[in-house]
Amino acid sequence: MVDFFDSEEFTKVDFTKTKLKKGEYDSCTFENCNFENVHASNIQFLECEFINCNFSNTAVNETSFKECVFSKCKMVGVKFHECNSFLLQMSFSNCLLNLSSFYQLRIPNTKFVNCNLQEVDFTETDIQKSIFQDCDLKGAIFDQTNIEKVDFRSATNFVINPESNKIQKAKFSQENILGLLQKYDIVVE
């Protein structure tokens, strides 16, 4: 029997001490919860909102995040590529996502707003039509990544090789265009 939680609110729950029940969470809100190093595998989150939660190093093997919103969350080292990719859809605002991995995922139209994405792995990821608004992408890996129509206009510190990524119609600002030219070791003044 699978537990089902509908429109419930979880506030200040420390899931390192209180077991996170396996099951389906539909339209639930998690606020100020701690999931750090928790095994949250094989759980379904549908239209859930996570506010000010700590997901650092949380195991998400075959976990479903369908239309989930993360706000002000610490999500260092999360291996999103291990999630259930069926209908995977997330958005992030004011989140710390350093060292996380989206390797080979198909997550078009994803919104990253004011997020720190240092050393995040986007290798072979399809993120077309996504938005990186005011995001720090220092050390993020883009290799064989589909970034067609992605908005990088206010993103900073990225290095993207146009020759090894699908880049058509991606948007950049004059201030951050150098991230596309670093490979060529040229001087722009």
One Martini backbone bead per residue (centre of mass of N, CA, C, O) as a GRO file, in nm:
protein
  189
    1MET     BB    1   0.094   0.038   0.024
    2VAL     BB    2   0.041   0.371  -0.063
    3ASP     BB    3   0.105   0.675   0.030
    4PHE     BB    4  -0.119   0.968   0.059
    5PHE     BB    5  -0.065   1.322  -0.010
    6ASP     BB    6  -0.291   1.608   0.025
    7SER     BB    7  -0.235   1.932   0.080
    8GLU     BB    8   0.008   1.935   0.265
    9GLU     BB    9   0.191   2.055   0.555
   10PHE     BB   10   0.551   2.099   0.600
   11THR     BB   11   0.704   2.209   0.908
   12LYS     BB   12   1.008   2.172   1.038
   13VAL     BB   13   1.114   1.902   0.916
   14ASP     BB   14   1.334   1.636   1.017
   15PHE     BB   15   1.430   1.375   0.801
   16THR     BB   16   1.674   1.268   0.981
   17LYS     BB   17   1.450   1.186   1.219
   18THR     BB   18   1.206   1.177   1.023
   19LYS     BB   19   1.048   0.974   0.829
   20LEU     BB   20   1.015   0.950   0.493
   21LYS     BB   21   0.744   0.872   0.327
   22LYS     BB   22   0.641   0.666   0.110
   23GLY     BB   23   0.501   0.810  -0.198
   24GLU     BB   24   0.241   1.054  -0.255
   25TYR     BB   25   0.278   1.406  -0.334
   26ASP     BB   26   0.004   1.638  -0.350
   27SER     BB   27   0.016   1.967  -0.316
   28CYS     BB   28   0.262   2.020  -0.134
   29THR     BB   29   0.424   2.174   0.155
   30PHE     BB   30   0.770   2.267   0.214
   31GLU     BB   31   0.898   2.414   0.522
   32ASN     BB   32   1.190   2.408   0.671
   33CYS     BB   33   1.329   2.145   0.563
   34ASN     BB   34   1.519   1.834   0.619
   35PHE     BB   35   1.707   1.629   0.358
   36GLU     BB   36   1.982   1.565   0.441
   37ASN     BB   37   2.098   1.258   0.329
   38VAL     BB   38   1.837   1.152   0.224
   39HIS     BB   39   1.623   0.886   0.126
   40ALA     BB   40   1.414   0.991  -0.164
   41SER     BB   41   1.332   0.736  -0.300
   42ASN     BB   42   1.051   0.656  -0.476
   43ILE     BB   43   0.910   0.941  -0.498
   44GLN     BB   44   0.614   1.148  -0.532
   45PHE     BB   45   0.609   1.478  -0.677
   46LEU     BB   46   0.313   1.685  -0.712
   47GLU     BB   47   0.287   2.006  -0.709
   48CYS     BB   48   0.527   2.106  -0.529
   49GLU     BB   49   0.657   2.298  -0.247
   50PHE     BB   50   0.986   2.438  -0.175
   51ILE     BB   51   1.086   2.608   0.132
   52ASN     BB   52   1.373   2.640   0.282
   53CYS     BB   53   1.539   2.382   0.201
   54ASN     BB   54   1.741   2.083   0.263
   55PHE     BB   55   1.907   1.881  -0.013
   56SER     BB   56   2.176   1.788   0.056
   57ASN     BB   57   2.265   1.485  -0.067
   58THR     BB   58   2.011   1.372  -0.182
   59ALA     BB   59   1.838   1.087  -0.257
   60VAL     BB   60   1.676   1.053  -0.609
   61ASN     BB   61   1.601   0.767  -0.691
   62GLU     BB   62   1.320   0.764  -0.884
   63THR     BB   63   1.225   1.043  -0.845
   64SER     BB   64   0.941   1.260  -0.860
   65PHE     BB   65   0.924   1.586  -1.041
   66LYS     BB   66   0.611   1.740  -1.085
   67GLU     BB   67   0.576   2.057  -1.086
   68CYS     BB   68   0.816   2.184  -0.915
   69VAL     BB   69   0.903   2.413  -0.642
   70PHE     BB   70   1.205   2.603  -0.570
   71SER     BB   71   1.274   2.798  -0.265
   72LYS     BB   72   1.544   2.869  -0.092
   73CYS     BB   73   1.738   2.623  -0.158
   74LYS     BB   74   1.952   2.361  -0.055
   75MET     BB   75   2.131   2.171  -0.339
   76VAL     BB   76   2.390   2.012  -0.283
   77GLY     BB   77   2.473   1.735  -0.478
   78VAL     BB   78   2.239   1.670  -0.669
   79LYS     BB   79   2.115   1.378  -0.858
   80PHE     BB   80   1.892   1.435  -1.096
   81HIS     BB   81   1.970   1.198  -1.301
   82GLU     BB   82   1.816   0.980  -1.099
   83CYS     BB   83   1.555   1.050  -1.176
   84ASN     BB   84   1.247   1.051  -1.286
   85SER     BB   85   1.189   1.157  -1.623
   86PHE     BB   86   0.891   1.151  -1.610
   87LEU     BB   87   0.762   1.462  -1.620
   88LEU     BB   88   0.996   1.643  -1.563
   89GLN     BB   89   0.939   1.940  -1.345
   90MET     BB   90   1.118   2.245  -1.271
   91SER     BB   91   1.183   2.516  -1.033
   92PHE     BB   92   1.416   2.795  -0.956
   93SER     BB   93   1.464   3.006  -0.656
   94ASN     BB   94   1.714   3.099  -0.466
   95CYS     BB   95   1.934   2.870  -0.522
   96LEU     BB   96   2.161   2.610  -0.413
   97LEU     BB   97   2.335   2.399  -0.678
   98ASN     BB   98   2.599   2.302  -0.623
   99LEU     BB   99   2.725   2.006  -0.764
  100SER     BB  100   2.512   1.929  -0.950
  101SER     BB  101   2.301   1.698  -1.161
  102PHE     BB  102   2.172   1.688  -1.526
  103TYR     BB  103   2.251   1.441  -1.670
  104GLN     BB  104   2.070   1.364  -1.960
  105LEU     BB  105   1.839   1.551  -1.936
  106ARG     BB  106   1.490   1.649  -1.993
  107ILE     BB  107   1.453   2.022  -1.927
  108PRO     BB  108   1.264   2.210  -2.056
  109ASN     BB  109   1.165   2.523  -1.942
  110THR     BB  110   1.361   2.606  -1.719
  111LYS     BB  111   1.376   2.785  -1.412
  112PHE     BB  112   1.645   3.013  -1.322
  113VAL     BB  113   1.647   3.220  -1.026
  114ASN     BB  114   1.890   3.333  -0.850
  115CYS     BB  115   2.129   3.114  -0.891
  116ASN     BB  116   2.365   2.873  -0.777
  117LEU     BB  117   2.571   2.692  -1.044
  118GLN     BB  118   2.830   2.566  -0.943
  119GLU     BB  119   2.949   2.290  -1.100
  120VAL     BB  120   2.733   2.206  -1.293
  121ASP     BB  121   2.587   1.929  -1.472
  122PHE     BB  122   2.499   1.957  -1.842
  123THR     BB  123   2.555   1.701  -1.978
  124GLU     BB  124   2.346   1.614  -2.231
  125THR     BB  125   2.135   1.835  -2.193
  126ASP     BB  126   1.790   1.941  -2.218
  127ILE     BB  127   1.741   2.317  -2.203
  128GLN     BB  128   1.552   2.430  -2.381
  129LYS     BB  129   1.398   2.738  -2.315
  130SER     BB  130   1.550   2.839  -2.084
  131ILE     BB  131   1.625   3.012  -1.765
  132PHE     BB  132   1.906   3.239  -1.659
  133GLN     BB  133   1.843   3.443  -1.396
  134ASP     BB  134   2.086   3.560  -1.218
  135CYS     BB  135   2.326   3.345  -1.266
  136ASP     BB  136   2.583   3.129  -1.140
  137LEU     BB  137   2.820   2.941  -1.376
  138LYS     BB  138   3.069   2.851  -1.236
  139GLY     BB  139   3.195   2.557  -1.377
  140ALA     BB  140   2.995   2.476  -1.564
  141ILE     BB  141   2.875   2.203  -1.766
  142PHE     BB  142   2.895   2.221  -2.131
  143ASP     BB  143   2.821   1.913  -2.313
  144GLN     BB  144   2.617   1.832  -2.547
  145THR     BB  145   2.416   2.072  -2.519
  146ASN     BB  146   2.082   2.191  -2.521
  147ILE     BB  147   2.061   2.566  -2.578
  148GLU     BB  148   1.819   2.634  -2.727
  149LYS     BB  149   1.669   2.934  -2.647
  150VAL     BB  150   1.840   3.030  -2.420
  151ASP     BB  151   1.856   3.249  -2.131
  152PHE     BB  152   2.175   3.438  -2.061
  153ARG     BB  153   2.174   3.758  -2.019
  154SER     BB  154   2.213   3.745  -1.673
  155ALA     BB  155   2.442   3.563  -1.673
  156THR     BB  156   2.736   3.421  -1.508
  157ASN     BB  157   3.052   3.257  -1.555
  158PHE     BB  158   3.039   3.124  -1.823
  159VAL     BB  159   3.136   2.828  -2.028
  160ILE     BB  160   3.087   2.801  -2.386
  161ASN     BB  161   3.101   2.578  -2.651
  162PRO     BB  162   2.974   2.616  -2.968
  163GLU     BB  163   3.095   2.335  -3.092
  164SER     BB  164   2.962   2.137  -2.833
  165ASN     BB  165   2.676   2.284  -2.884
  166LYS     BB  166   2.342   2.364  -2.887
  167ILE     BB  167   2.287   2.731  -2.978
  168GLN     BB  168   2.049   2.819  -3.115
  169LYS     BB  169   1.896   3.119  -3.020
  170ALA     BB  170   2.055   3.205  -2.800
  171LYS     BB  171   2.083   3.430  -2.517
  172PHE     BB  172   2.289   3.725  -2.502
  173SER     BB  173   2.504   3.953  -2.376
  174GLN     BB  174   2.755   4.172  -2.413
  175GLU     BB  175   2.879   4.110  -2.125
  176ASN     BB  176   2.868   3.764  -2.162
  177ILE     BB  177   3.009   3.667  -2.440
  178LEU     BB  178   3.292   3.563  -2.339
  179GLY     BB  179   3.193   3.267  -2.266
  180LEU     BB  180   3.218   3.188  -2.587
  181LEU     BB  181   3.548   3.277  -2.629
  182GLN     BB  182   3.761   3.134  -2.443
  183LYS     BB  183   3.870   2.906  -2.634
  184TYR     BB  184   4.031   3.134  -2.822
  185ASP     BB  185   4.218   3.332  -2.673
  186ILE     BB  186   4.098   3.628  -2.663
  187VAL     BB  187   4.083   3.987  -2.696
  188VAL     BB  188   3.847   4.204  -2.535
  189GLU     BB  189   3.787   4.580  -2.535
   0.00000   0.00000   0.00000
